[in-house]
């Protein structure tokens, strides 16, 4: 997640999340939209069947599902998420996910 952000925070800009979402066959595409000292916003496109193994983050985070569906495991509980769903994660909460179909999400990370 070290790529150059699509939005320079010094210059206000509007983008279309639908148009900016990219998918790769049998892969995961992440695009950093905004990065500041305290906040990072990342747009993800997952192909069906792709997974992120369990991990943690020192950031507070929110996930917004933009399209499709996924299984999101958070602190030992599985959540079936679909377009329009919103999830909050506390810092250091173990989490993982699996794309049950092609889906996209917006991840917002906030330094506590």
N, C-alpha and C positions, 0 to 999 in steps of 0.2 A: 504494500500500500504506500509506496514512496513515489509514485508517479506525480507529475505536475498536475495540480487540480484544474478542473475545467473552468472554475470560477475564481478569478482573482479578487480577493476580498476588498481590494482597494478601488475596484470598479464595479458598481452594481450591474448585475446581469441576470436575465431570465433565461432558463433553458427548459426544454421539453423532456421530462423523464422518459416518456415513451420513446421519443426519437433517440435519446442518448443511451438507452439500454441496449447492450450487445449480448449475443449468445454465441457460444462456440460449440460445435458438435462434440459431445462427450466431454464437456469442460465447464469451467467457471470463469466468468469475466468480471473483474472488479474495476471500477473507475472512480477515482477520488474526485468528488465534486467541489468540496470546500475543505481547506485545512487552515486552522489557526493554532495558536499556542494551546488553546483549551478545548477545541472542537474539531472533529473530523467527520465528514459526511461522505459515505461511500455507496455507490450504486452497484448492485450485483445482478448478474444474469446467470442462472444455473440451468444446465441441461438436465433432463429427467434422469434420475438415478445418481446424480452427483451428491457427494457428502462432504461435510466438514467434520472431522473427528472432534471428540470432546477436548475442550480447551477453556481457559479462563482469560479474563482481561482485567486490568486494574482500573479501567474506565467504567463509568455508568454508561449504559447503552439503551437505545431504543431500536426496534426493528419494525418497519412498516412493509407489509406485503403488497406489492403493486400489481402483480399478475400471477396466476397459477396457484399451486399449493405445495406445502412442505410439511414435514414432521420436524418440529423443533423441540429438542430435549433441553430442559432448563432445570438445573438442580434436582435431577432425578425424575422429573415429571415430563411426559410427552404432551405436546400441544399440537393439534392439527390446525395449521394456519392456512388461510386462503386470502385472496385479494381483498384488501380493505381492513385486514386485521393488524393490530398494533400490539407490540410486546415490549415490556420494560425489563431490563436486566440490571441488577445491582452489581457493583464492582466485585470481582473474584468469584462470581457465580459460574459453576461449571455448565457448559452448554455445548451442543452439537446440533447438526441438522442434516436432513436428507431431503432431496427434491423428489417428491412423489410424482411430479410432472414438471415440465419446464416452468420455471417461475423466476420472478424478479423481486428484489427487495431493496429498501433503502435503510442503511445502517448509520445511525448517528452515535458517535462516541463522544462523551464529555468527561474531561478530566475532573475528578472530584475536588 
